[in-house]
Amino acid sequence: MRVDRHRVRRLAPWAAGVGVLGAACLGFSLIVPAPPKEYADVGLGLSEKEVVYRIGPPSAVLGPEEAVGDLQLHPVYYMPGGDPNNQLPVGTTPSQYDAWFFEGTAAGVLVNWTAKRTVASVECTDGEAHDCPGVLGVVVGTPEQAVLARLGRPTSVAVEDGVKEMRYDDLGVTFRLTNRRVYSLTLRPHSGGAWAWVQRRWSALAS
C-alpha cells in the first residue's frame, strides 16, 4: 500500500491539535469534576417514594416559618418515636411539608421538596449525630482557601452573623463556613449552561 507523505504532513498538525484538545479536556475533568446529581444517596428530582426507598422515612419535618421574637424560625415536628413534645400535628402527613430531615442514615440530611414533590435540594450540616459526606472534594472542615483553590471563585458570597455562604451556581453547590471552615454543604440543580461550565474548568486549569 502506498502512503501519500505530503498528505500525512498536512494531517499531522491537525492530529496534534486533536491530541492537545483531548489532553486539555481530560485535564479539565481531573481538575474540576462535573456537577453532581446526587448527594448523601439522594438524587435531585427524585420522588418521595424513591427517597424513602433509598434512605428510609424522615425522622422529622420542618413546618412553615414562624416569628419567634425577632427571628423567623421553622418549627420541627418529629415522627412517632421522636421528641414527644414536638410530634407531627394530628391529621397531617409528611407529604404536607416542604422539608424533611433524615437522622441516623449514612448522613443526617435535610431534603427540600418542589411543589411537584420532587427533590429540590439536599443539605447536610455538621453536628454530633452525623457526619456529612463530601461533595466535589470539599468536606466539613475544609478551609476556605482550599475551597477556592479547588473550585475557583464562587458565583456569589454573603456574610451574615459570622457565617459566610459561598454559592457555586454553575456547579449546583453551596457551602456555609464559620471560622473560615466549611460546616454545611448543599446540593441543588446547577445553572449557567455548558459554556459557563467550560469557563470554570478553564479558570481552574489556568490558576
The 8 nearest C-alpha neighbors of each residue, nearest first, counted from 0:
[[1, 2, 3, 4, 7, 6, 5, 8],
 [2, 0, 3, 4, 7, 6, 5, 8],
 [1, 3, 4, 0, 7, 6, 5, 8],
 [2, 4, 6, 5, 7, 1, 8, 0],
 [5, 3, 7, 6, 2, 8, 9, 1],
 [6, 4, 8, 7, 3, 9, 10, 2],
 [5, 7, 9, 8, 3, 4, 10, 2],
 [6, 8, 4, 10, 5, 9, 11, 3],
 [7, 9, 5, 11, 6, 10, 4, 12],
 [10, 8, 6, 7, 11, 5, 12, 13],
 [9, 11, 7, 13, 8, 12, 14, 6],
 [10, 12, 14, 8, 13, 9, 7, 15],
 [13, 11, 15, 14, 10, 16, 9, 8],
 [14, 12, 16, 10, 15, 11, 17, 9],
 [13, 15, 17, 11, 16, 12, 10, 18],
 [14, 16, 12, 18, 13, 17, 11, 19],
 [17, 15, 13, 19, 18, 14, 12, 20],
 [16, 18, 20, 14, 15, 19, 21, 13],
 [17, 19, 15, 21, 16, 20, 22, 14],
 [20, 18, 22, 16, 21, 17, 23, 15],
 [19, 21, 23, 17, 18, 22, 16, 24],
 [22, 20, 18, 24, 23, 19, 17, 25],
 [21, 23, 25, 19, 20, 24, 26, 18],
 [22, 24, 26, 20, 25, 21, 19, 27],
 [25, 23, 27, 21, 26, 22, 20, 28],
 [24, 26, 22, 28, 23, 27, 21, 29],
 [25, 27, 23, 29, 24, 28, 22, 30],
 [28, 26, 24, 30, 25, 200, 29, 31],
 [29, 27, 25, 32, 26, 31, 30, 24],
 [28, 30, 26, 27, 31, 32, 25, 24],
 [31, 29, 27, 28, 26, 32, 204, 203],
 [30, 32, 28, 29, 27, 200, 33, 150],
 [33, 31, 28, 29, 30, 34, 135, 27],
 [32, 34, 35, 31, 28, 170, 135, 196],
 [35, 33, 170, 171, 32, 36, 189, 169],
 [36, 34, 37, 33, 38, 170, 135, 171],
 [37, 35, 42, 43, 34, 38, 188, 186],
 [38, 36, 42, 41, 35, 43, 40, 39],
 [37, 39, 41, 40, 42, 121, 186, 36],
 [38, 40, 41, 106, 132, 37, 105, 108],
 [41, 39, 38, 37, 42, 53, 54, 105],
 [42, 40, 37, 38, 39, 50, 43, 121],
 [43, 41, 37, 45, 36, 44, 38, 40],
 [42, 44, 118, 45, 37, 36, 119, 120],
 [43, 45, 118, 117, 42, 119, 46, 120],
 [46, 44, 117, 118, 43, 42, 49, 50],
 [45, 47, 117, 49, 48, 116, 50, 44],
 [48, 46, 50, 49, 51, 117, 116, 45],
 [47, 49, 51, 46, 50, 52, 45, 53],
 [48, 50, 52, 46, 47, 51, 45, 53],
 [49, 51, 53, 47, 52, 48, 54, 46],
 [52, 50, 55, 56, 48, 53, 54, 49],
 [53, 51, 49, 50, 55, 54, 48, 56],
 [54, 52, 50, 51, 55, 49, 40, 41],
 [55, 53, 51, 52, 50, 104, 56, 40],
 [54, 56, 51, 52, 53, 57, 50, 104],
 [57, 55, 51, 58, 54, 101, 50, 52],
 [58, 56, 101, 59, 100, 99, 55, 60],
 [57, 59, 101, 78, 100, 102, 77, 56],
 [60, 58, 77, 100, 57, 76, 78, 99],
 [59, 61, 99, 76, 98, 100, 75, 96],
 [62, 60, 75, 98, 74, 73, 76, 99],
 [61, 63, 74, 73, 96, 75, 64, 60],
 [64, 62, 73, 65, 61, 74, 96, 72],
 [65, 63, 73, 72, 71, 62, 66, 74],
 [66, 64, 72, 71, 73, 67, 63, 74],
 [65, 67, 71, 70, 68, 72, 64, 69],
 [68, 66, 70, 71, 69, 65, 72, 64],
 [67, 69, 70, 66, 71, 65, 72, 64],
 [68, 70, 67, 66, 71, 72, 65, 64],
 [71, 69, 67, 68, 66, 72, 65, 64],
 [70, 72, 66, 65, 64, 67, 69, 73],
 [73, 71, 64, 65, 70, 66, 74, 67],
 [72, 74, 64, 62, 63, 61, 65, 75],
 [75, 73, 62, 61, 72, 76, 64, 63],
 [74, 76, 61, 60, 62, 73, 77, 59],
 [75, 77, 87, 86, 85, 60, 59, 61],
 [78, 76, 59, 86, 81, 87, 85, 82],
 [77, 79, 59, 81, 58, 87, 86, 80],
 [80, 78, 81, 77, 86, 87, 83, 82],
 [81, 79, 78, 82, 83, 77, 86, 58],
 [80, 82, 77, 79, 78, 83, 86, 58],
 [81, 83, 84, 85, 77, 86, 80, 78],
 [84, 82, 85, 86, 81, 80, 77, 79],
 [85, 83, 82, 86, 81, 77, 76, 87],
 [86, 84, 76, 83, 82, 77, 87, 75],
 [85, 87, 77, 76, 83, 84, 88, 78],
 [86, 88, 76, 77, 78, 89, 85, 91],
 [89, 87, 91, 86, 90, 76, 92, 85],
 [90, 88, 91, 87, 86, 92, 76, 78],
 [89, 91, 88, 92, 87, 95, 93, 86],
 [90, 92, 89, 88, 95, 93, 87, 94],
 [91, 93, 94, 95, 90, 87, 96, 88],
 [92, 94, 95, 96, 60, 91, 99, 57],
 [95, 93, 92, 96, 97, 116, 47, 91],
 [94, 96, 93, 92, 91, 97, 62, 98],
 [97, 95, 94, 93, 98, 62, 60, 61],
 [96, 98, 112, 111, 95, 99, 61, 113],
 [99, 97, 111, 61, 110, 96, 60, 112],
 [100, 98, 60, 110, 109, 57, 59, 61],
 [99, 101, 109, 59, 57, 60, 58, 108],
 [100, 102, 57, 58, 107, 108, 109, 99],
 [103, 101, 107, 104, 58, 100, 108, 106],
 [102, 104, 107, 106, 105, 101, 129, 128],
 [105, 103, 106, 102, 107, 54, 101, 55],
 [106, 104, 103, 107, 39, 129, 130, 54],
 [107, 105, 104, 131, 129, 130, 108, 39],
 [106, 108, 102, 101, 129, 104, 103, 123],
 [109, 107, 123, 101, 122, 100, 106, 110],
 [108, 110, 100, 122, 99, 121, 123, 101],
 [111, 109, 121, 99, 98, 120, 100, 108],
 [112, 110, 98, 120, 119, 97, 118, 121],
 [113, 111, 118, 119, 97, 116, 117, 98],
 [112, 114, 116, 115, 119, 117, 118, 111],
 [113, 115, 116, 112, 117, 97, 119, 118],
 [114, 116, 113, 117, 112, 46, 118, 44],
 [117, 115, 113, 112, 114, 46, 47, 118],
 [116, 118, 46, 44, 45, 113, 112, 115],
 [119, 117, 44, 112, 43, 45, 120, 111],
 [120, 118, 112, 113, 111, 43, 117, 187],
 [121, 119, 187, 111, 186, 118, 110, 43],
 [122, 120, 110, 186, 185, 109, 111, 38],
 [123, 121, 185, 109, 108, 184, 186, 110],
 [122, 124, 108, 184, 183, 131, 109, 107],
 [125, 123, 183, 182, 126, 184, 122, 131],
 [126, 124, 182, 183, 131, 130, 123, 139],
 [125, 127, 128, 129, 124, 130, 131, 107],
 [126, 128, 129, 125, 130, 124, 107, 131],
 [129, 127, 126, 130, 103, 107, 102, 125],
 [130, 128, 107, 106, 127, 126, 131, 103],
 [129, 131, 106, 125, 132, 126, 107, 128],
 [130, 132, 106, 123, 125, 133, 129, 139],
 [133, 131, 39, 130, 138, 134, 106, 38],
 [132, 134, 138, 137, 136, 131, 135, 139],
 [133, 135, 137, 136, 138, 132, 38, 184],
 [136, 134, 137, 32, 133, 35, 31, 34],
 [135, 137, 134, 133, 138, 149, 146, 32],
 [138, 136, 133, 134, 135, 141, 146, 139],
 [139, 137, 133, 141, 140, 132, 136, 134],
 [138, 140, 182, 181, 141, 183, 131, 125],
 [139, 141, 181, 180, 138, 142, 182, 137],
 [140, 142, 181, 180, 138, 139, 137, 145],
 [143, 141, 180, 145, 144, 179, 140, 181],
 [142, 144, 146, 179, 145, 180, 147, 141],
 [143, 145, 147, 146, 142, 148, 179, 141],
 [144, 146, 148, 142, 147, 143, 149, 141],
 [147, 145, 143, 149, 144, 148, 150, 142],
 [148, 146, 151, 144, 150, 145, 149, 152],
 [149, 147, 145, 146, 151, 150, 144, 203],
 [148, 150, 146, 147, 151, 145, 31, 203],
 [151, 149, 147, 148, 146, 203, 31, 152],
 [152, 150, 147, 148, 203, 149, 153, 202],
 [151, 153, 147, 154, 150, 167, 155, 148],
 [154, 152, 167, 155, 166, 165, 151, 156],
 [153, 155, 167, 166, 168, 152, 156, 165],
 [156, 154, 166, 153, 165, 157, 167, 164],
 [155, 157, 165, 164, 166, 153, 158, 163],
 [158, 156, 164, 163, 159, 155, 165, 162],
 [157, 159, 163, 162, 164, 161, 156, 160],
 [158, 160, 162, 161, 163, 157, 164, 156],
 [161, 159, 162, 158, 163, 177, 157, 164],
 [160, 162, 159, 177, 163, 158, 178, 176],
 [163, 161, 177, 159, 158, 160, 176, 164],
 [164, 162, 158, 176, 175, 157, 177, 165],
 [163, 165, 175, 157, 156, 174, 158, 166],
 [164, 166, 156, 174, 173, 153, 155, 175],
 [167, 165, 173, 155, 153, 154, 168, 172],
 [166, 168, 153, 154, 172, 170, 169, 171],
 [167, 169, 171, 170, 189, 190, 166, 154],
 [170, 168, 190, 189, 191, 167, 171, 196],
 [171, 169, 34, 189, 168, 167, 172, 190],
 [189, 170, 172, 168, 187, 188, 169, 186],
 [173, 171, 186, 167, 185, 170, 187, 166],
 [174, 172, 166, 185, 165, 184, 167, 186],
 [173, 175, 184, 165, 183, 164, 181, 185],
 [176, 174, 164, 183, 163, 181, 182, 165],
 [175, 177, 181, 180, 163, 182, 162, 179],
 [176, 178, 162, 179, 180, 161, 163, 181],
 [177, 179, 180, 176, 161, 162, 181, 142],
 [180, 178, 177, 143, 176, 142, 181, 163],
 [181, 179, 142, 176, 140, 141, 177, 178],
 [180, 182, 176, 140, 139, 141, 175, 183],
 [181, 183, 139, 125, 176, 175, 124, 140],
 [184, 182, 124, 175, 123, 174, 181, 125],
 [183, 185, 174, 123, 122, 173, 124, 175],
 [186, 184, 122, 173, 172, 121, 123, 174],
 [185, 187, 172, 121, 120, 171, 122, 173],
 [186, 188, 120, 171, 172, 189, 119, 185],
 [189, 187, 171, 190, 43, 186, 120, 119],
 [171, 188, 190, 169, 170, 168, 187, 34],
 [191, 189, 169, 168, 192, 188, 171, 170],
 [190, 192, 169, 195, 193, 189, 196, 168],
 [193, 191, 194, 195, 190, 196, 169, 189],
 [192, 194, 196, 195, 197, 191, 198, 190],
 [193, 195, 197, 196, 192, 198, 191, 199],
 [196, 194, 198, 191, 197, 193, 192, 199],
 [195, 197, 193, 199, 194, 198, 169, 200],
 [198, 196, 194, 200, 199, 195, 201, 193],
 [199, 197, 201, 195, 196, 200, 202, 194],
 [198, 200, 202, 196, 201, 197, 203, 195],
 [201, 199, 203, 197, 202, 27, 198, 31],
 [200, 202, 204, 198, 199, 203, 205, 197],
 [201, 203, 199, 205, 200, 204, 198, 206],
 [204, 202, 200, 206, 201, 205, 151, 199],
 [203, 205, 201, 202, 206, 200, 27, 30],
 [206, 204, 202, 203, 201, 200, 199, 27],
 [205, 203, 204, 202, 148, 151, 201, 149]]
